[in-house]
Amino acid sequence: MTTAEVTRGLGGPATGPAPQQPPVQGVPPVPGVPQHPAPYPSPYPQSTDYTDPAVTSGPAVPAGTAVPTSSVGLTAPVGTADPAGLVGGAGGAGGAESRTGPAPALPGQPAAFSPELARRDVPILHRLVNGHPLVWLDNGATTQKPRQVIEALAGFYGSANSNIHRGAHTMAREATEAFEAGRAAVARFLGAASPDDIVFVRGTTEGINLVAQSWGRANLGPGDDILVPVLEHHSNIVPWQMVAKETRARVVPVPLRPDGRIDLDAYADLLSMRTQLVALSHASNVLGTVPPVREMTALAHRYGAKVLVDGAQAVAHFPVDVQDLDADFYVFSGHKLFAPTGIGALYAKPDVLREMAPWQGGGNMIESVDFTGTTYAPVPHLLEAGTGHISGVVGLLAALNWLTSFDRDAVTAYETALMAHAQQALATVPGLELLGSAPERIGVLTFTLAGHDPAGIAEWLDRDGIAVRAGHHCAQPALAHYGLASAARASLALYNTPEEVDKLVASLQQLQQAG
């Protein structure tokens, strides 16, 4: 199946502009830094035959061409001042440039989305691996970065690098504006009520550990229960085991059904007045399962329990509204959202956040210090000791604007259709068994292949330039549910194509034929 066939099934192709979701507002590239410089020199071989067959709004794009896409798109939050001239939109005050692409076939239908609109922005997708065009199907581990993110990082370090807060000079003020506008952009992206509800962390793992050590140590005690579904990533299991050991609480696993869904009857039975916290994923990294988080949260709240949602695998695939979910905590990692590594965010409800004690001490999280005592800064700064990942926030802003420049409903529809194609295509591979068949899921395809070790599968595919992950995927309890210690995993993103799925299938079929 081709990309054109998938997009036709969603209402395209056509030539009009697609309705766009308003981009997240943030901070722009620095004045004087080229928005679209010459192609980045690469030590790696590059594909020479890349074109954009599905893009109807422009010509084919050869590999290595500096494509005139939207700017970094970091624009000033509505109502904010911009005395330094750092904050502004693409092409002036109008904000990030919108995308054009296939339009819907019928009024009211979501616009069709072409992955080529995304692919032309991502330089690494046009390199060669072992003589073959790269097929990146390891998005569950990390996503590749669009040119806008790369340029934002280069622009910050080239013209705006400074530490933030309390600086009296121009560049310190500019960097502080960028950092705090980034907080506002993340709040908007998650549907939070205020930027003050957002704490910057290194990623999902650090965010969960922060909650466990700050909120958990203060609120958990002997006999208390922490409910954790079996499908969770280790980062949403181990921190709770650590704090449970310290507080003499207990971690209670919530079982799965055979298809990979959480057993909601068992979940309801396990909830009690002893339950202090439910920690669950918004989407599973190994099964792709998307649990009914809103309903599970409402049930937990009846017992007075708090709910932490691990959104690491969710935020890149569908819109999130933390107020609609009514989650007490929500965490995600930037690197799984097309942003740099080492940056992420924790959302917490304001009343919960205000009660959290500092986890780490140092600069930035204080108001005053002497040897008689310390006065702490208010949240969220209270929980951000030391110098933050300032450039990471700039890159995260660029990634949010890039992602939201596409119609997100159309992206979700495209990914759903791509997932369906992948399931059907993989079913043609003899001896291949997919794990999980939950009806609500993201594009995660974890599988075994009869007669082949997962690591051997990954090595074979790598010869054809296809990147998948092999191992336990930091989700050993979920794999143990299927009697496995390891498996291979292909995970999809908005820039993947049906043609890439077909290459995966063809390579697996050749592996089986080779014995």
C-alpha positions as CSV (number, residue, x, y, z in Angstrom):
1,M,0.0,0.0,0.0
2,T,1.2,3.5,-0.8
3,T,1.0,6.7,1.2
4,A,-1.4,8.1,-1.4
5,E,-3.7,5.2,-0.9
6,V,-3.7,5.6,2.8
7,T,-4.4,9.4,2.6
8,R,-7.1,8.8,0.0
9,G,-8.8,6.5,2.5
10,L,-8.9,9.5,4.9
11,G,-10.5,11.9,2.5
12,G,-7.6,13.2,0.3
13,P,-5.7,14.0,-1.8
14,A,-6.7,17.5,-2.8
15,T,-4.9,20.8,-3.2
16,G,-6.5,23.2,-0.7
17,P,-5.0,24.2,2.6
18,A,-5.9,21.9,5.5
19,P,-7.6,23.5,8.6
20,Q,-4.9,23.9,11.2
21,Q,-4.8,23.7,15.0
22,P,-3.4,27.0,16.3
23,P,0.3,26.5,17.0
24,V,1.6,26.5,20.6
25,Q,2.8,30.0,21.4
26,G,6.4,30.3,22.5
27,V,9.7,32.0,21.8
28,P,11.2,32.6,18.3
29,P,14.6,32.0,16.9
30,V,17.1,34.8,17.7
31,P,17.4,37.8,15.4
32,G,20.3,37.4,13.0
33,V,20.3,33.6,13.0
34,P,19.3,32.2,9.6
35,Q,16.0,30.3,9.8
36,H,16.9,27.9,7.0
37,P,20.7,27.7,6.6
38,A,22.5,25.5,4.1
39,P,22.0,21.8,4.7
40,Y,23.8,20.6,7.8
41,P,27.0,18.8,6.8
42,S,26.7,15.1,7.7
43,P,29.4,12.4,8.1
44,Y,26.8,9.8,7.1
45,P,25.8,8.8,3.7
46,Q,22.7,10.5,2.4
47,S,19.9,9.3,0.1
48,T,19.9,10.9,-3.3
49,D,16.5,9.9,-4.6
50,Y,14.1,11.3,-2.0
51,T,11.0,13.1,-3.3
52,D,7.7,14.2,-1.9
53,P,5.1,12.5,-4.1
54,A,2.2,13.1,-1.8
55,V,2.8,16.8,-1.3
56,T,0.5,18.8,-3.6
57,S,1.5,22.2,-2.3
58,G,5.1,22.2,-3.7
59,P,7.6,20.4,-5.9
60,A,9.5,17.2,-5.0
61,V,12.3,17.8,-2.5
62,P,15.7,16.2,-3.2
63,A,17.6,15.0,-0.1
64,G,19.9,17.7,1.3
65,T,17.8,20.6,0.1
66,A,17.1,23.3,2.6
67,V,13.3,23.2,2.5
68,P,11.5,26.5,3.0
69,T,9.2,25.1,5.7
70,S,7.7,27.0,8.6
71,S,10.1,28.9,10.9
72,V,11.0,27.6,14.3
73,G,7.6,29.0,15.1
74,L,8.3,30.1,18.6
75,T,6.0,33.0,19.0
76,A,5.2,35.2,22.0
77,P,2.4,34.1,24.3
78,V,-0.7,36.3,23.8
79,G,-0.5,39.4,26.0
80,T,3.2,39.1,26.8
81,A,5.6,42.0,26.3
82,D,8.6,41.7,24.1
83,P,11.0,44.6,24.9
84,A,14.1,42.8,23.7
85,G,12.7,41.9,20.2
86,L,13.5,38.3,20.8
87,V,9.9,37.2,20.8
88,G,8.0,37.2,17.5
89,G,6.3,35.0,15.0
90,A,7.3,33.7,11.6
91,G,7.4,36.5,9.1
92,G,6.6,39.1,11.7
93,A,3.8,39.3,14.3
94,G,1.5,36.8,12.7
95,G,2.7,33.7,14.5
96,A,3.9,30.4,13.2
97,E,3.3,29.7,9.5
98,S,0.5,27.2,8.9
99,R,0.8,24.1,6.8
100,T,-0.8,23.3,3.5
101,G,-1.7,19.9,2.3
102,P,-4.6,17.6,1.3
103,A,-8.0,18.9,2.2
104,P,-11.0,16.9,3.4
105,A,-13.2,15.3,0.8
106,L,-16.4,16.2,2.6
107,P,-17.2,19.1,4.9
108,G,-16.8,18.2,8.6
109,Q,-14.3,15.5,8.0
110,P,-10.7,15.9,9.3
111,A,-8.2,17.0,6.7
112,A,-6.1,14.2,5.2
113,F,-2.5,14.2,6.4
114,S,0.5,13.2,4.3
115,P,3.6,12.0,6.2
116,E,5.7,13.7,3.5
117,L,4.7,17.1,5.0
118,A,6.6,15.9,8.1
119,R,9.4,13.9,6.5
120,R,10.7,16.8,4.5
121,D,11.5,18.6,7.8
122,V,13.5,15.8,9.4
123,P,17.0,15.6,8.0
124,I,18.0,12.3,9.5
125,L,15.3,10.5,7.6
126,H,17.2,11.1,4.4
127,R,20.4,9.4,5.3
128,L,21.5,5.9,4.3
129,V,22.1,3.0,6.7
130,N,24.1,0.0,5.4
131,G,23.4,1.3,1.9
132,H,19.6,1.6,2.3
133,P,17.4,4.6,3.0
134,L,16.8,4.8,6.8
135,V,13.5,3.3,8.0
136,W,13.1,4.6,11.5
137,L,10.7,2.4,13.4
138,D,12.1,2.9,16.9
139,N,10.0,5.9,17.8
140,G,8.9,4.4,21.1
141,A,12.5,4.7,22.2
142,T,13.1,8.2,20.8
143,T,11.7,10.3,17.9
144,Q,13.8,12.1,15.2
145,K,14.1,15.8,15.3
146,P,12.8,18.3,12.7
147,R,15.0,20.9,11.2
148,Q,13.1,23.6,13.2
149,V,14.3,22.0,16.5
150,I,17.9,21.7,15.3
151,E,17.9,25.4,14.2
152,A,16.3,26.5,17.4
153,L,19.1,24.9,19.4
154,A,21.8,26.3,17.1
155,G,20.2,29.7,17.2
156,F,20.0,29.8,21.0
157,Y,23.6,28.8,21.5
158,G,24.8,31.0,18.6
159,S,23.1,34.2,19.7
160,A,21.2,34.0,22.9
161,N,23.0,31.7,25.4
162,S,22.7,33.0,29.0
163,N,21.7,31.7,32.3
164,I,18.2,32.6,33.5
165,H,16.6,34.5,36.4
166,R,18.1,37.4,38.4
167,G,20.2,38.5,35.5
168,A,20.5,42.3,35.0
169,H,21.8,42.2,31.4
170,T,19.8,41.9,28.2
171,M,20.7,38.4,27.2
172,A,19.8,37.1,30.7
173,R,16.4,38.7,30.3
174,E,15.9,37.3,26.9
175,A,16.8,33.8,28.0
176,T,14.5,34.1,31.0
177,E,11.7,35.2,28.7
178,A,12.3,32.2,26.5
179,F,12.4,29.8,29.4
180,E,9.2,31.0,31.0
181,A,7.4,31.3,27.7
182,G,8.3,27.7,27.2
183,R,6.5,26.9,30.4
184,A,3.4,28.7,29.2
185,A,3.6,26.8,25.9
186,V,3.7,23.4,27.6
187,A,0.8,24.4,29.8
188,R,-1.2,25.2,26.7
189,F,-0.2,22.0,25.0
190,L,-1.4,19.9,28.0
191,G,-4.5,22.0,28.6
192,A,-3.3,23.1,32.0
193,A,-4.9,26.1,33.7
194,S,-1.7,28.0,34.3
195,P,2.0,27.9,33.5
196,D,2.6,27.7,37.3
197,D,1.3,24.1,37.1
198,I,4.3,23.1,35.0
199,V,7.6,21.9,36.4
200,F,10.5,21.3,34.0
201,V,12.3,18.0,34.6
202,R,14.8,15.9,32.6
203,G,12.0,13.6,31.4
204,T,9.3,11.2,32.5
205,T,11.5,9.2,34.8
206,E,12.7,12.2,36.7
207,G,9.1,13.6,36.9
208,I,7.8,10.4,38.4
209,N,10.7,10.2,40.9
210,L,10.1,13.8,41.9
211,V,6.4,13.0,42.7
212,A,7.4,9.8,44.5
213,Q,10.0,11.5,46.7
214,S,8.2,14.8,47.3
215,W,4.5,13.9,47.4
216,G,4.9,10.2,48.1
217,R,7.2,10.5,51.2
218,A,4.8,13.0,52.7
219,N,1.5,11.2,52.0
220,L,2.2,7.4,52.0
221,G,2.4,5.3,55.2
222,P,2.1,1.8,56.5
223,G,-0.7,-0.1,54.9
224,D,-1.3,2.3,52.1
225,D,-1.7,1.0,48.5
226,I,-0.2,2.2,45.3
227,L,-2.0,0.6,42.3
228,V,0.2,0.1,39.2
229,P,-1.1,-1.8,36.1
230,V,1.1,-4.7,34.9
231,L,1.6,-2.9,31.5
232,E,3.6,-0.1,33.0
233,H,7.2,1.0,32.1
234,H,9.8,0.3,34.7
235,S,10.0,4.1,35.4
236,N,6.4,3.9,36.7
237,I,7.1,0.9,38.8
238,V,10.5,1.2,40.4
239,P,10.1,4.7,42.0
240,W,7.0,3.5,43.7
241,Q,8.7,0.3,45.0
242,M,11.5,2.5,46.4
243,V,9.1,4.9,48.2
244,A,6.9,2.0,49.3
245,K,9.9,0.3,51.0
246,E,10.7,3.6,52.8
247,T,7.2,4.3,53.9
248,R,6.0,0.7,54.4
249,A,3.3,1.1,51.8
250,R,2.8,-1.5,49.2
251,V,2.7,-1.6,45.4
252,V,-0.3,-3.6,44.1
253,P,-0.2,-4.8,40.5
254,V,-3.4,-4.4,38.4
255,P,-3.7,-7.4,36.1
256,L,-4.1,-7.4,32.3
257,R,-6.6,-9.1,30.1
258,P,-5.3,-11.4,27.3
259,D,-5.7,-8.7,24.7
260,G,-3.4,-6.3,26.7
261,R,-6.2,-4.1,28.2
262,I,-6.2,-3.4,31.9
263,D,-8.7,-5.6,33.7
264,L,-11.1,-2.9,34.8
265,D,-13.1,-5.3,37.0
266,A,-10.0,-6.2,38.9
267,Y,-9.0,-2.6,39.1
268,A,-12.4,-1.7,40.7
269,D,-12.0,-4.5,43.2
270,L,-8.5,-3.5,44.2
271,L,-9.5,0.1,44.9
272,S,-10.2,0.8,48.5
273,M,-9.8,3.5,51.2
274,R,-6.2,2.3,51.5
275,T,-5.5,3.3,48.0
276,Q,-3.5,6.6,48.0
277,L,-2.2,6.6,44.4
278,V,-2.9,5.1,41.0
279,A,0.0,5.3,38.6
280,L,-0.8,4.4,35.0
281,S,0.3,5.0,31.4
282,H,-1.7,7.0,28.9
283,A,-0.4,4.6,26.3
284,S,1.7,1.5,26.8
285,N,5.2,1.5,25.3
286,V,5.2,-2.3,24.7
287,L,1.6,-3.1,23.8
288,G,0.3,0.3,22.6
289,T,-2.7,0.0,24.8
290,V,-4.5,3.3,25.5
291,P,-6.4,2.8,28.8
292,P,-9.6,4.7,29.7
293,V,-7.6,7.1,31.8
294,R,-10.5,9.5,32.4
295,E,-12.8,6.8,33.7
296,M,-10.1,5.2,35.8
297,T,-9.2,8.5,37.3
298,A,-12.8,9.3,38.2
299,L,-13.1,5.9,40.0
300,A,-9.9,6.4,41.9
301,H,-11.0,9.9,43.1
302,R,-14.1,8.3,44.7
303,Y,-11.7,6.7,47.2
304,G,-9.7,9.9,47.6
305,A,-6.7,8.5,45.7
306,K,-4.5,10.7,43.6
307,V,-3.7,9.7,40.0
308,L,-0.4,10.0,38.1
309,V,-0.5,9.6,34.4
310,D,2.7,8.7,32.4
311,G,2.1,10.4,29.1
312,A,5.5,9.6,27.5
313,Q,4.0,7.5,24.7
314,A,0.8,9.5,24.3
315,V,1.6,13.1,23.7
316,A,3.1,12.6,20.2
317,H,0.1,10.7,19.0
318,F,-3.0,12.5,20.2
319,P,-4.1,15.7,22.0
320,V,-4.0,15.7,25.8
321,D,-6.2,17.8,28.1
322,V,-5.1,17.2,31.7
323,Q,-8.1,19.1,33.0
324,D,-10.5,16.9,31.1
325,L,-8.7,13.8,32.3
326,D,-8.8,15.3,35.9
327,A,-5.3,13.8,36.5
328,D,-3.5,15.0,39.6
329,F,-0.1,14.5,37.9
330,Y,0.9,14.1,34.3
331,V,4.4,13.6,33.0
332,F,6.1,13.4,29.6
333,S,9.5,13.4,27.9
334,G,10.5,15.8,25.2
335,H,12.6,13.4,23.2
336,K,9.6,11.2,22.5
337,L,7.9,14.4,21.2
338,F,10.4,15.3,18.5
339,A,12.3,17.5,21.0
340,P,15.8,17.2,22.5
341,T,16.8,14.7,25.1
342,G,17.1,15.7,28.7
343,I,14.0,17.8,28.9
344,G,10.4,17.0,30.0
345,A,7.6,18.3,32.1
346,L,5.5,17.5,35.1
347,Y,2.0,18.9,35.5
348,A,0.4,18.8,38.9
349,K,-2.9,20.3,40.1
350,P,-2.2,23.6,41.9
351,D,-3.4,22.5,45.3
352,V,-1.3,19.3,45.1
353,L,1.7,21.2,43.8
354,R,1.6,23.8,46.6
355,E,1.8,21.0,49.2
356,M,4.9,19.4,47.7
357,A,8.2,19.8,49.6
358,P,11.5,20.4,47.8
359,W,13.2,17.3,46.5
360,Q,16.6,18.9,45.7
361,G,18.1,22.0,47.2
362,G,20.3,24.7,45.6
363,G,20.0,27.7,43.5
364,N,16.9,28.9,41.8
365,M,14.5,27.3,44.3
366,I,15.1,29.8,47.1
367,E,14.1,33.3,48.1
368,S,16.8,33.9,50.7
369,V,19.4,31.8,52.5
370,D,21.4,32.3,55.7
371,F,22.7,30.0,58.4
372,T,19.5,30.4,60.5
373,G,17.3,29.0,57.7
374,T,16.1,29.2,54.1
375,T,13.1,30.8,52.6
376,Y,11.9,28.9,49.5
377,A,10.7,30.2,46.2
378,P,7.1,29.4,45.3
379,V,6.2,26.6,42.9
380,P,7.1,25.7,40.3
381,H,10.6,27.1,40.9
382,L,10.6,25.3,44.3
383,L,11.0,22.0,42.5
384,E,13.6,23.2,39.9
385,A,16.8,23.4,41.9
386,G,19.9,24.5,39.9
387,T,20.3,25.7,36.3
388,G,17.6,24.1,34.1
389,H,18.0,22.7,30.6
390,I,17.4,26.1,29.0
391,S,18.3,25.1,25.5
392,G,16.2,22.0,26.0
393,V,13.2,24.2,26.7
394,V,13.9,26.2,23.5
395,G,14.0,23.0,21.5
396,L,10.9,21.7,23.2
397,L,9.0,24.9,22.2
398,A,10.2,24.4,18.6
399,A,9.0,20.8,18.6
400,L,5.6,21.7,20.1
401,N,5.1,24.3,17.4
402,W,6.2,21.9,14.7
403,L,3.8,19.2,15.8
404,T,0.8,21.6,16.3
405,S,1.4,23.1,12.9
406,F,-0.3,20.0,11.5
407,D,-4.0,19.2,12.1
408,R,-3.7,16.8,15.0
409,D,-7.0,15.1,14.4
410,A,-5.8,14.4,10.8
411,V,-2.4,13.1,12.1
412,T,-4.2,10.7,14.6
413,A,-6.5,9.5,11.8
414,Y,-3.4,8.9,9.5
415,E,-1.5,7.0,12.3
416,T,-4.6,4.8,12.9
417,A,-4.9,3.9,9.3
418,L,-1.1,3.2,9.1
419,M,-1.4,1.0,12.2
420,A,-4.2,-1.0,10.6
421,H,-2.1,-1.4,7.4
422,A,0.8,-2.6,9.5
423,Q,-1.2,-5.2,11.4
424,Q,-2.6,-6.6,8.1
425,A,0.8,-6.7,6.4
426,L,2.6,-8.3,9.4
427,A,-0.1,-11.0,9.4
428,T,1.4,-12.3,6.1
429,V,4.7,-13.1,7.8
430,P,4.8,-16.8,8.7
431,G,5.5,-17.4,12.4
432,L,5.0,-13.8,13.4
433,E,2.9,-13.1,16.5
434,L,1.9,-9.6,17.5
435,L,1.4,-8.9,21.3
436,G,-1.8,-7.3,22.3
437,S,-4.9,-6.5,20.4
438,A,-6.6,-3.8,22.5
439,P,-9.1,-1.9,20.4
440,E,-7.7,1.5,21.6
441,R,-4.0,1.7,20.9
442,I,-1.2,3.7,19.4
443,G,1.2,2.5,16.7
444,V,3.3,0.1,18.7
445,L,3.9,-3.3,17.1
446,T,5.7,-5.7,19.5
447,F,6.2,-9.2,18.1
448,T,7.9,-12.5,18.1
449,L,9.0,-14.5,15.1
450,A,9.2,-18.3,15.4
451,G,12.7,-19.6,15.3
452,H,14.4,-16.2,15.8
453,D,15.8,-14.4,18.7
454,P,14.5,-10.7,19.0
455,A,18.1,-9.4,18.9
456,G,18.8,-11.5,15.8
457,I,15.6,-10.0,14.2
458,A,16.8,-6.5,14.9
459,E,20.3,-7.2,13.5
460,W,18.8,-8.7,10.3
461,L,16.5,-5.7,9.8
462,D,19.4,-3.3,10.4
463,R,21.2,-4.7,7.4
464,D,18.3,-3.3,5.3
465,G,18.4,0.1,7.1
466,I,15.4,-0.7,9.2
467,A,15.7,0.3,12.9
468,V,13.5,-1.5,15.4
469,R,14.1,-2.2,19.1
470,A,14.7,-5.6,20.7
471,G,14.7,-6.6,24.4
472,H,12.4,-6.2,27.4
473,H,11.6,-2.6,26.5
474,C,11.8,-1.6,30.2
475,A,8.4,-3.4,30.6
476,Q,9.3,-6.9,31.9
477,P,6.0,-7.5,33.8
478,A,4.0,-6.7,30.6
479,L,6.1,-9.2,28.6
480,A,5.9,-11.8,31.4
481,H,2.1,-11.5,31.0
482,Y,2.7,-13.2,27.6
483,G,5.3,-15.6,29.0
484,L,8.2,-13.7,27.3
485,A,11.4,-12.2,28.5
486,S,12.1,-10.2,25.3
487,A,10.5,-9.3,22.0
488,A,11.1,-7.1,18.9
489,R,9.2,-3.8,18.6
490,A,8.4,-1.5,15.6
491,S,6.9,1.8,16.7
492,L,5.3,4.3,14.4
493,A,5.2,8.1,14.2
494,L,3.6,10.6,11.9
495,Y,6.5,10.6,9.5
496,N,6.4,6.9,8.8
497,T,4.8,5.6,5.6
498,P,3.1,2.5,4.3
499,E,6.0,1.9,2.0
500,E,8.3,1.7,5.1
501,V,6.0,-0.8,6.7
502,D,6.1,-2.8,3.5
503,K,9.9,-2.8,3.6
504,L,9.7,-4.1,7.2
505,V,7.4,-6.9,6.1
506,A,9.5,-7.8,3.1
507,S,12.6,-8.0,5.2
508,L,11.0,-10.3,7.8
509,Q,9.7,-12.5,5.0
510,Q,13.2,-12.8,3.7
511,L,14.5,-13.7,7.1
512,Q,12.0,-16.5,7.4
513,Q,12.9,-17.8,4.0
514,A,16.6,-17.7,4.9
515,G,15.8,-19.9,7.9
